[in-house]
């Protein structure tokens, strides 16, 4: 049986009806907007998976992302992306902001936010923060459902 993760969460939530449909709809939307590339959001998802130490999330393939090189993926999972030449300055800004967000959204410094704005504009920053909330919420929801499933076994 496949473990529940942020990518396949919708099937586990179908009993929630319209609320689950809204959650699924907004998830699909973040991968097709114009401010932050899907690959960049995937780097954030993998950052959160690493910070949660969530092996099921790390292993989950994301069909919303066309290509993510193994080198870049491994750098993120090893916590080395911010020092790697494999990432643009904009991607590093996104990943740093994602780490602040994961610790506590209120811990995001003005400098980190300004760095994202420098590369993606104000709309990009807003979209990123909203997307990080959605990604983290789905990861945490999947973890809870996995834990509940394990507890019942």
HELIX and SHEET records of a PDB file:
HELIX    1   1 UNK A    9  UNK A   13  1                                   5    
HELIX    2   2 UNK A   14  UNK A   16  5                                   3    
HELIX    3   3 UNK A   18  UNK A   30  1                                  13    
HELIX    4   4 UNK A   38  UNK A   52  1                                  15    
HELIX    5   5 UNK A   55  UNK A   59  1                                   5    
HELIX    6   6 UNK A   70  UNK A   77  1                                   8    
HELIX    7   7 UNK A   81  UNK A   83  5                                   3    
HELIX    8   8 UNK A   89  UNK A  103  1                                  15    
HELIX    9   9 UNK A  105  UNK A  107  5                                   3    
HELIX   10  10 UNK A  110  UNK A  152  1                                  43    
END                                                                             
